[in-house]
Amino acid sequence: MEKQRTILICDDEPTLRELVRVSLDGSYRFAEASDGFTALQLARELSPDVVVLDLMLPRLSGLEVLAKLRGDERLRSTPVLVITAWNDTMDVALEAGADQFVTKPFQPDELKDAVERLLSD
């Protein structure tokens, strides 16, 4: 049997974290962080298969988390899907090392397709 994939959801809004979980069905294990510091700790602890990362986070911004993930030898190749309400940050996020980008509000299918693409690469 295939090992269950772990997705780390990093967003300071509980309703958005729930929406991400619901959008991705129940076929994954989920870990959640409401701030950038916790997101980084959990990423190091769990080595998730995908990180779903909001850019606007307390304590450490999503861009700071992304930079630290890309600078960590163990987590450097972990796929990161950035979700944000700010369309104009797409280029910044991609330059910082994001693999995919989805704007809020997102369609559940759009998010699910993006995560499945990252897991199949």
N, C-alpha and C positions, 0 to 999 in steps of 0.2 A: 504493500500500500504506500502511496506517495505521502511524504511528510507534509503536514499542513503548513502552508505559507504564513509568515507573520508580517503584518502590515502595521507600521507605527504611524499613528495619526497625530499630528502636531497642530493644534489650533486652540486659541484661548476661549472660543465659544463652544460650550457643551452641546448646543443644538446642532452646530455644524459638524462636530465630531460624530454625533449620532447619525446625521444625514449621510456622512461618508460611510459609516458602518452599514447602514440600511442599503445604500446604493450598491455596495459591493457584495450583497447577499451574506450568507452565513458560512461560506466555504473557507474563510480565513480565520486565523487567530489575530486578535487586535490588541495593541497596546496603545495607550493614549497619554499625551502630554499636553498640558495647558500653557506651558511656557517654554522658551528656548533652552533654558538650562536643563530642565527635566527631559526635554526631547533628546538632548545630547547624551545625558546619562543613560537613558533607556536604549538609545541606538548602540552605545558601547556595550551595554549589558546584554542585549538581545540579538545583535546583528540581524536586524529585520531584512526581509526579502525586498520590501519597498518602503520608502518613507514618503508619506503624504504631508507636505509641509506648507503651512501658511507663512507669509512673509512678515505679517504684523503680529509679532509675539512679544510678550513682556520678558524682561530679564536678559534675553539674548534674542536678537531679531532672527527671522528666518534666514536672511542672507548670512548672518554670522554663523548660524548652525550649519548651513550649507558649506561655508568655507572650512569650518572645522571638520566636517565629514570628509570633504575632499582632501584635507590635509592629513587624515588618519589612514595609515596604511591598510588597516583591517576593513575600514568602511568606505574607502575611496571609490570602489566600484559599485556600491549600493545604489540602485536606481532611486532617484528622487523626483517626485511629482509635486511641483509647486502649485498651490491654489491661492489665488489672491483676488481681491476686488479691484486692484489697480492694473488696468490693461497696460499702462506705460512702463511697468516694471518687467515685462516679459523679456526684453533683451538683456536687462541687467541680470535677471535670474538665470537665463540660459548661459550667459557669459560666466556666471559664478559657478556653473556646473550642473544646473538642473537638467534632467533628462526629458521631462515633459512639463507642460504648462497648461493649466485650466483656470479660466476666470470664474469668479463668483458673480452672480449665482450660476451654478453649473447644472447641466442636465444629468441626472443619475447615470444614464447610458454613456454619456461622454466621459464621465469619471471612470466608470467600469471598464470601458474600452481602453482608456489610457493606461490603467493599472495592468490590464491583461496584456497589453503590448509590452510593457516594461518587464513583466514576468516571463514572457516568451522569448525575449532577446537573449 
